[in-house]
């Protein structure tokens, strides 16, 4: 897949998605978000992929949200395929939370604003000691009314989540670890090695178990959407059973299905 603002690589069961706008501290445009959507979707359907790593190019930034230089009263300029940044953002966040494979945030630098939301919604976060994390919405006339608030509460608790959003402070990687915002912190030069270890550990685990656990973690909080994802995850396994195949074969052969033997 050829992208302009995202680097997408797949190797040994790991799909690595990198926002490639280091000159803008990996702030996103509509094109960035469209390409992130496409990369995440490809990682979802590729059965050779067992884990996804999400990160930003360079040493300075993971992602610093939407590119403010293209924002005006109507939102973010340069919309693409009817996908403005504010809509595309939620789509990417939803995919990260829904793709039935673990997504690891490789937090290599600043994770600010919408970029911080991305790392919050990832399943796991590994941060460099030099990383800085925080929200910026109220400082720039923006906010996240969905995953960026709800999931943050579940990570750090209500009072701390309100502090992070209301005060727009930056937190060190160590502080983020202490409050449960990230899973591990390592020196920058050990970041790739640590992420690789976590990927290897995950690839040794049952992919079906990981998928169903991911859906189960969100089932209670996401209402009917969460229950749907959990249920469809079960349905995908049911399709592989003899009982399900009997129903399909009976339909194609124009006969009554024989399900009695499956009640045993």
NUVEXFI-241429 format. One record per residue (C-alpha): residue number from 1; x, y, z. Coordinates in nm, 4 decimals, decimal comma. Each point is the difference from the previous one (the first is absolute). Layout:
BEGIN
(NUM (X Y Z)),
...
***
This chain:
BEGIN
(1 (0,0000 0,0000 0,0000)),
(2 (0,1392 0,3380 -0,1042)),
(3 (-0,0528 0,2785 0,2539)),
(4 (0,1141 0,3613 0,0147)),
(5 (-0,0288 0,0826 0,3695)),
(6 (0,0136 -0,3447 0,1588)),
(7 (0,2617 -0,2751 -0,0108)),
(8 (-0,1546 -0,3469 0,0098)),
(9 (0,2175 -0,3075 0,0481)),
(10 (-0,0732 -0,3657 0,0714)),
(11 (0,2548 -0,2535 0,1190)),
(12 (-0,0073 -0,3210 0,2039)),
(13 (-0,3580 0,0417 0,1171)),
(14 (0,0349 0,3685 0,0940)),
(15 (-0,1594 0,2884 -0,1899)),
(16 (0,1709 0,3331 0,0733)),
(17 (-0,1899 0,3202 -0,0757)),
(18 (0,2031 0,3219 0,0170)),
(19 (-0,1341 0,3525 -0,0408)),
(20 (0,2630 0,1518 -0,2281)),
(21 (-0,0223 0,3767 0,0519)),
(22 (0,2973 0,0636 0,2312)),
(23 (0,0370 0,3567 -0,1289)),
(24 (-0,3449 0,0662 0,1517)),
(25 (0,0589 -0,2054 0,3158)),
(26 (-0,2156 -0,2666 -0,1666)),
(27 (-0,3131 0,2141 0,0115)),
(28 (-0,2696 -0,1482 -0,2223)),
(29 (-0,1797 0,1237 -0,3085)),
(30 (-0,3050 -0,1566 -0,1588)),
(31 (0,2330 -0,1963 -0,2278)),
(32 (0,1910 -0,1343 0,3002)),
(33 (-0,3208 -0,1235 0,1574)),
(34 (-0,1247 -0,1573 -0,3220)),
(35 (0,3275 -0,1897 -0,0339)),
(36 (-0,0101 -0,1053 0,3669)),
(37 (-0,3499 -0,1365 -0,0602)),
(38 (0,1219 -0,1961 -0,3009)),
(39 (0,3059 -0,1391 0,1796)),
(40 (-0,1986 -0,1075 0,3064)),
(41 (-0,2618 -0,1648 -0,2196)),
(42 (0,2671 -0,1896 -0,1903)),
(43 (0,1592 -0,1161 0,3264)),
(44 (-0,3450 -0,1171 0,1135)),
(45 (-0,0676 -0,2205 -0,3023)),
(46 (0,3551 -0,1324 -0,0458)),
(47 (0,0054 -0,3332 0,1833)),
(48 (0,3808 0,0026 0,0125)),
(49 (-0,0126 0,3024 0,2320)),
(50 (-0,0302 -0,0727 0,3713)),
(51 (0,0873 0,3341 0,1566)),
(52 (0,0088 0,3638 -0,1126)),
(53 (0,2532 0,2648 0,1027)),
(54 (-0,1151 0,3626 -0,0293)),
(55 (0,2604 0,2785 0,0136)),
(56 (0,1377 0,3218 -0,1480)),
(57 (0,3086 0,0702 -0,2104)),
(58 (0,3126 0,1512 0,1529)),
(59 (0,1050 0,0492 0,3610)),
(60 (-0,2072 0,3041 0,0963)),
(61 (-0,3647 -0,0983 -0,0314)),
(62 (-0,2389 -0,2938 0,0073)),
(63 (-0,2871 0,2201 -0,1192)),
(64 (-0,1076 0,3520 0,0958)),
(65 (-0,3600 -0,0131 -0,1194)),
(66 (-0,1535 0,1799 -0,2941)),
(67 (0,2113 0,2374 -0,2076)),
(68 (-0,1133 0,3393 0,1320)),
(69 (0,1398 0,1785 -0,3055)),
(70 (-0,2875 -0,1363 -0,2134)),
(71 (-0,2766 0,0698 0,2522)),
(72 (-0,2545 0,2805 -0,0356)),
(73 (-0,3554 0,0792 0,1121)),
(74 (-0,1465 -0,2794 -0,2082)),
(75 (0,2386 -0,2567 0,1468)),
(76 (0,3077 -0,1396 -0,1698)),
(77 (0,0623 0,0938 -0,3613)),
(78 (0,1027 -0,2400 -0,2709)),
(79 (-0,2754 -0,2507 0,0633)),
(80 (0,0385 -0,3174 -0,1991)),
(81 (-0,2749 -0,2381 -0,1095)),
(82 (-0,2449 0,1768 0,2324)),
(83 (0,2269 -0,0843 0,2923)),
(84 (0,0773 0,3131 0,2025)),
(85 (0,2643 -0,0351 0,2711)),
(86 (-0,2488 0,0125 0,2860)),
(87 (-0,1973 -0,2917 -0,1489)),
(88 (0,3036 -0,1925 -0,1209)),
(89 (0,1517 0,0199 0,3455)),
(90 (-0,2839 -0,1904 0,1598)),
(91 (0,0101 -0,2554 -0,2790)),
(92 (0,3689 -0,0716 0,0630)),
(93 (-0,0584 -0,0151 0,3764)),
(94 (-0,2905 -0,2390 -0,0535)),
(95 (0,2105 -0,2257 -0,2223)),
(96 (0,2819 -0,0125 0,2554)),
(97 (-0,2510 -0,1078 0,2648)),
(98 (-0,1842 -0,2459 -0,2266)),
(99 (0,2635 -0,1745 -0,2111)),
(100 (0,0084 -0,3511 0,1526)),
(101 (0,3739 0,0100 0,0633)),
(102 (0,2064 0,1763 0,2681)),
(103 (0,1158 0,3491 -0,0980)),
(104 (0,3131 0,1298 0,1727)),
(105 (0,0724 0,3725 0,0151)),
(106 (0,3749 0,0565 -0,0421)),
(107 (0,0140 0,3412 0,1670)),
(108 (0,3273 0,1399 -0,1274)),
(109 (-0,0546 0,3670 0,0875)),
(110 (-0,2766 0,2540 0,0468)),
(111 (-0,3459 -0,1595 0,0191)),
(112 (-0,2201 0,3067 0,0173)),
(113 (-0,3671 0,0738 -0,0681)),
(114 (-0,1437 -0,2392 -0,2535)),
(115 (0,3330 -0,1821 -0,0006)),
(116 (-0,0420 -0,0635 0,3687)),
(117 (-0,3500 -0,1330 -0,0691)),
(118 (0,1542 -0,2473 -0,2448)),
(119 (0,2372 -0,1357 0,2643)),
(120 (-0,2826 -0,0155 0,2558)),
(121 (-0,2176 -0,2177 -0,2245)),
(122 (0,2842 -0,2353 -0,0936)),
(123 (-0,0083 -0,3264 0,1934)),
(124 (0,3505 0,0469 0,1383)),
(125 (0,2454 0,2896 0,0114)),
(126 (0,3797 -0,0160 0,0180)),
(127 (0,1618 0,3420 0,0473)),
(128 (0,3500 0,1361 -0,0288)),
(129 (0,1305 0,1784 0,3120)),
(130 (0,0113 0,3200 -0,2039)),
(131 (-0,3686 -0,0128 -0,0964)),
(132 (-0,2441 0,2656 0,1183)),
(133 (-0,3739 -0,0643 0,0119)),
(134 (-0,3068 0,2164 0,0456)),
(135 (-0,3095 0,1635 -0,1400)),
(136 (-0,0194 0,3427 -0,1625)),
(137 (-0,3648 0,0407 -0,1070)),
(138 (-0,1096 0,2853 0,2294)),
(139 (0,3190 0,1912 -0,0912)),
(140 (-0,0759 -0,0106 -0,3724)),
(141 (-0,3800 0,0075 0,0041)),
(142 (-0,0611 -0,3721 -0,0400)),
(143 (-0,1011 -0,3088 0,1984)),
(144 (-0,0670 -0,3721 -0,0373)),
(145 (-0,3512 -0,0977 0,1170)),
(146 (0,0419 -0,3716 -0,0533)),
(147 (0,2827 -0,2510 0,0300)),
(148 (0,2511 0,2642 0,1032)),
(149 (-0,1968 0,0725 0,3159)),
(150 (-0,1772 -0,3276 0,0782)),
(151 (0,3007 -0,2269 -0,0509)),
(152 (0,2233 0,2443 0,1862)),
(153 (-0,2270 -0,0205 0,3060)),
(154 (0,0333 -0,3765 -0,0052)),
(155 (0,3785 0,0308 -0,0188)),
(156 (0,0664 0,2522 0,2757)),
(157 (-0,3279 0,0644 0,1844)),
(158 (-0,2475 0,2892 -0,0237)),
(159 (0,1843 0,2635 0,2034)),
(160 (0,3307 -0,0499 -0,1795)),
(161 (-0,1682 -0,0112 -0,3407)),
(162 (-0,1669 0,3331 0,0702)),
(163 (0,3347 0,1454 0,1071)),
(164 (0,1635 -0,1196 -0,3214)),
(165 (-0,2709 0,1564 -0,2162)),
(166 (-0,0760 0,3166 0,1980)),
(167 (0,3560 0,1022 0,0816)),
(168 (0,1731 -0,1028 -0,3266)),
(169 (0,3211 -0,0869 0,1819)),
(170 (0,2777 -0,2117 -0,1438)),
(171 (0,0997 -0,3123 0,1896)),
(172 (0,3272 -0,1859 -0,0161)),
(173 (0,0076 -0,3637 -0,1016)),
(174 (0,0800 -0,0909 0,3610)),
(175 (-0,3055 0,1926 0,1249)),
(176 (-0,2113 -0,1666 -0,2692)),
(177 (0,1160 -0,3425 0,1173)),
(178 (-0,0814 0,0811 0,3623)),
(179 (-0,3568 0,1022 -0,0851)),
(180 (-0,0655 -0,3020 -0,2235)),
(181 (0,0070 0,1950 -0,3253)),
(182 (0,2710 -0,2188 -0,1576)),
(183 (0,1172 -0,3566 0,0646)),
(184 (0,3772 0,0372 -0,0095)),
(185 (0,2721 0,2644 -0,0282)),
(186 (0,3502 -0,0609 -0,1360)),
(187 (0,2935 0,2125 -0,1217)),
(188 (-0,0567 0,1217 -0,3552)),
(189 (0,2782 -0,2191 -0,1398)),
(190 (-0,1731 -0,3076 0,1428)),
(191 (-0,3498 0,0863 -0,1233)),
(192 (-0,0004 -0,2141 -0,3134)),
(193 (0,1504 -0,2951 0,1866)),
(194 (-0,2659 0,0223 0,2716)),
(195 (-0,2855 0,0304 -0,2492)),
(196 (0,1368 -0,3004 -0,1875)),
(197 (-0,0003 -0,2036 0,3243)),
(198 (-0,3643 0,0844 0,0691)),
(199 (-0,0910 -0,0873 -0,3603)),
(200 (0,1795 -0,3343 0,0258)),
(201 (-0,1785 -0,0803 0,3262)),
(202 (-0,3380 0,0822 -0,1518)),
(203 (0,0672 -0,2068 -0,3119)),
(204 (0,0468 -0,3045 0,2248)),
(205 (-0,3545 0,0367 0,1347)),
(206 (-0,3263 -0,1372 -0,1383)),
(207 (-0,1246 0,2518 -0,2615)),
(208 (-0,3619 -0,0989 0,0608)),
(209 (0,0356 0,0493 0,3748)),
(210 (0,1613 0,3408 -0,0526)),
(211 (-0,2750 0,1015 -0,2403)),
(212 (-0,2807 -0,0980 0,2338)),
(213 (0,1716 0,1586 0,2999)),
(214 (0,0360 0,3265 -0,1897)),
(215 (-0,3696 -0,0010 -0,0828)),
(216 (-0,0907 -0,1002 0,3552)),
(217 (0,1936 0,2914 0,1503)),
(218 (-0,2195 0,2436 -0,1936)),
(219 (-0,3284 -0,1922 0,0063)),
(220 (-0,1299 0,1464 0,3259)),
(221 (0,0969 0,3611 -0,0629)),
(222 (-0,0859 0,0212 -0,3699)),
(223 (-0,3667 -0,0988 0,0302)),
(224 (-0,1608 -0,1772 -0,2918)),
(225 (0,3061 0,0708 -0,2179)),
(226 (0,2247 -0,1800 0,2444)),
(227 (-0,2375 -0,2936 0,0283)),
(228 (-0,0229 -0,0135 -0,3801)),
(229 (0,3780 -0,0236 -0,0396)),
(230 (0,0169 -0,2717 0,2649)),
(231 (-0,2872 -0,1881 -0,1618)),
(232 (0,1383 0,0267 -0,3531)),
(233 (0,3342 -0,1226 0,1284)),
(234 (-0,1813 -0,3115 0,1243)),
(235 (-0,1907 -0,0266 -0,3265)),
(236 (0,3239 -0,0087 -0,1988)),
(237 (0,1051 -0,3065 0,2015)),
(238 (-0,3428 -0,1627 -0,0385)),
(239 (0,0267 0,0262 -0,3796)),
(240 (0,2896 -0,2450 0,0178)),
(241 (-0,2024 -0,2767 0,1681)),
(242 (-0,1693 -0,2995 -0,1625)),
(243 (-0,3319 0,1178 0,1451)),
(244 (0,0173 0,3316 -0,1829)),
(245 (0,1155 -0,1635 -0,3233)),
(246 (-0,2973 -0,2393 0,0192)),
(247 (-0,2355 0,2978 -0,0068)),
(248 (0,1702 0,1463 -0,3040)),
(249 (0,0146 -0,3333 -0,1841)),
(250 (-0,3677 -0,0734 0,0678)),
(251 (-0,0962 0,3384 -0,1415)),
(252 (0,2072 -0,0530 -0,3148)),
(253 (-0,1334 -0,3576 -0,0410)),
(254 (-0,3615 0,1104 0,0581)),
(255 (-0,0602 -0,2400 0,2893)),
(256 (-0,0770 0,0222 0,3685)),
(257 (0,3127 0,0303 0,2145)),
(258 (0,0781 -0,2812 0,2439)),
(259 (0,1040 0,1815 0,3186)),
(260 (-0,1098 -0,2745 0,2411)),
(261 (0,3445 -0,1607 0,0231)),
(262 (0,1498 0,3293 0,1179)),
(263 (-0,2137 0,0079 0,3153)),
(264 (0,2038 -0,2839 0,1496)),
***
